[in-house]
Amino acid sequence: MKKLLSAAVIGSFLFAGSSTDDINKKLDLLLQKIEQLEKKVDKKDTEIEQLKKELKKQQTEMKKQKEETKKEFAIKSCKGIKVVSLEYTYHDEVIPYYDLTVTLKNTYPQEVVLIRGSLFAEDKDGVKILHDYISRKVDLKPGEEIVIRKKHLLNSELEEYLKDEKPENLKLYFEPSRVEFKNGHRVECGGFGGVF
């Protein structure tokens, strides 16, 4: 109410002692100023909308770059092949051996076409009681698993203890020496210089 009274008082001072023509001119001038202000406000609103669009575009690009960087780091990692399970049967022959069935999973964001590296099994005390080499051409899309069956001749007396261990009590892991992807990239992870 006070604002309305203030506007009326200001209006009465502006228009006091003025003729109708003067009042119309002053009103026209006020309307022009209001129009100019509206145009400026519209222009600023348009600029703000453009800035919002540009900011959203930059945020989208940054998110995409972040995802690409994350993907690149994942590909360069030597921990993209996981051991899902290991089953084994001991054969006490002249030369003792195990029939191994190992399931590996591709956790890389790319399709894998070759894996080479070492399969390890440790008992609950952290003692390595199995060390086997795997070198296979595969066709493993991200998230897919492969089952590998092979015979494993004992490399040491410790490996004989594997027959007495339950698979669920073992810590299983795969250390790749080389992983090749369908897109031509590859990861070298030490090992024995890619011999295995």
C-alpha positions in Angstrom: 0.0 0.0 0.0 2.9 2.3 0.8 4.4 1.6 -2.6 1.2 2.5 -4.3 0.9 5.8 -2.4 4.5 6.5 -3.2 3.9 5.9 -6.9 0.8 8.2 -6.8 2.8 10.9 -5.0 5.6 10.7 -7.5 3.1 10.6 -10.4 1.4 13.7 -9.0 4.7 15.6 -8.8 5.6 14.6 -12.4 2.3 15.6 -13.8 1.4 18.5 -11.5 0.7 21.7 -13.4 1.1 19.9 -16.7 -1.2 20.0 -19.7 -2.7 16.9 -21.3 -0.1 17.0 -24.1 2.8 17.2 -21.5 1.3 14.3 -19.6 1.0 12.2 -22.8 4.6 13.1 -23.8 5.8 12.1 -20.3 3.8 8.9 -20.4 5.2 8.1 -23.9 8.7 8.7 -22.6 8.0 6.4 -19.6 6.6 3.7 -21.9 9.6 4.0 -24.2 11.9 3.6 -21.2 9.9 0.6 -19.9 10.1 -0.9 -23.4 13.9 -0.4 -23.5 14.2 -2.0 -20.1 12.0 -5.0 -21.3 14.3 -5.4 -24.3 17.4 -5.3 -22.1 15.8 -7.9 -19.8 14.8 -10.1 -22.8 18.3 -9.8 -24.2 19.8 -10.8 -20.8 17.3 -13.7 -20.5 18.4 -14.9 -24.0 22.1 -14.6 -23.0 21.4 -16.5 -19.8 19.7 -19.3 -21.7 22.6 -19.5 -24.1 25.0 -19.6 -21.2 23.0 -22.4 -19.6 23.0 -24.4 -22.9 26.8 -23.9 -23.2 27.3 -24.9 -19.6 25.2 -28.1 -20.1 27.1 -28.9 -23.3 30.5 -28.5 -21.4 29.2 -30.6 -18.5 28.2 -33.3 -21.0 31.6 -33.2 -22.7 33.4 -33.3 -19.4 31.3 -36.3 -18.3 32.1 -38.1 -21.6 35.8 -37.3 -21.2 35.7 -38.6 -17.7 34.1 -41.9 -18.8 36.6 -42.2 -21.6 39.5 -41.6 -19.2 38.0 -44.2 -16.8 37.6 -46.6 -19.6 41.3 -46.0 -20.7 42.5 -46.6 -17.2 40.4 -49.8 -17.0 41.9 -51.1 -20.3 45.5 -50.4 -19.1 44.9 -52.3 -15.9 46.4 -55.7 -15.3 43.4 -56.8 -13.2 40.7 -57.2 -15.9 40.6 -61.0 -16.0 39.0 -62.5 -12.9 38.9 -66.1 -11.7 35.3 -67.0 -11.1 35.9 -70.6 -10.1 38.3 -73.5 -10.1 37.5 -77.2 -10.0 40.2 -79.9 -9.9 40.7 -83.6 -9.7 43.9 -85.1 -8.5 45.4 -88.2 -10.4 48.1 -90.1 -8.4 49.9 -91.6 -11.4 53.6 -92.2 -12.1 53.7 -88.5 -12.9 50.9 -87.0 -10.7 48.7 -84.3 -12.3 45.4 -82.4 -11.9 42.5 -82.0 -14.3 41.7 -78.3 -13.9 38.5 -76.6 -14.9 38.9 -72.8 -14.4 36.3 -70.2 -15.2 37.7 -66.7 -16.1 35.6 -63.5 -16.6 36.4 -60.5 -18.7 35.9 -57.3 -16.6 37.5 -55.1 -19.2 35.3 -52.6 -21.1 36.6 -54.1 -24.4 36.3 -57.5 -26.1 39.4 -59.7 -25.3 40.8 -62.0 -28.0 44.0 -63.3 -26.2 44.9 -64.0 -22.6 48.3 -65.1 -21.3 49.3 -65.3 -17.7 49.4 -67.1 -14.5 46.6 -68.7 -12.5 47.3 -68.9 -8.7 45.6 -70.6 -5.8 46.5 -69.7 -2.3 45.4 -71.6 0.9 43.9 -69.7 3.9 47.5 -69.1 5.2 48.4 -67.3 1.9 50.7 -70.1 0.7 50.6 -70.6 -3.1 49.6 -74.2 -3.7 48.9 -73.9 -7.4 50.7 -72.0 -10.2 49.6 -72.7 -13.7 50.1 -70.9 -17.1 47.3 -70.1 -19.4 47.6 -68.9 -23.0 44.5 -68.9 -25.0 42.9 -67.2 -28.0 39.4 -66.2 -26.8 36.4 -64.3 -27.9 35.3 -62.6 -24.6 33.0 -59.7 -24.7 32.9 -57.5 -21.6 31.3 -59.4 -18.7 31.5 -62.8 -20.4 33.1 -65.9 -19.0 35.1 -68.7 -20.5 35.7 -72.2 -19.1 39.2 -73.6 -19.6 40.0 -77.3 -19.1 43.5 -78.5 -18.9 45.9 -80.9 -17.3 48.4 -79.6 -14.8 51.6 -81.5 -14.0 52.8 -80.8 -10.5 55.5 -78.2 -10.3 56.3 -78.6 -6.6 55.5 -80.7 -3.6 53.3 -77.8 -2.3 50.9 -78.3 -5.2 50.1 -81.8 -4.0 48.3 -80.1 -1.0 45.8 -78.7 -3.4 44.0 -82.1 -3.4 43.2 -81.8 0.3 41.8 -78.2 0.0 38.2 -77.3 -0.6 37.9 -74.9 -3.5 35.8 -72.4 -1.5 38.7 -72.0 1.0 41.1 -70.9 -1.8 42.1 -67.4 -2.9 42.1 -67.6 -6.7 43.5 -65.0 -9.0 44.9 -64.5 -12.5 48.0 -62.4 -13.2 48.1 -61.7 -17.0 51.4 -61.2 -18.8 49.6 -60.1 -21.9 46.0 -59.3 -22.9 45.0 -58.4 -26.4 41.7 -56.7 -27.4 39.7 -57.0 -30.5 40.3 -53.3 -31.4 44.1 -54.0 -31.6 45.1 -52.6 -28.2 47.0 -54.8 -25.8 48.2 -54.7 -22.2 51.6 -56.1 -21.2 51.7 -56.8 -17.5 55.2 -58.0 -16.7 55.2 -61.7 -16.1 58.0 -63.4 -18.0 58.3 -60.9 -20.9 55.3 -62.3 -22.7 56.9 -65.8 -23.0 53.9 -67.5 -21.5 
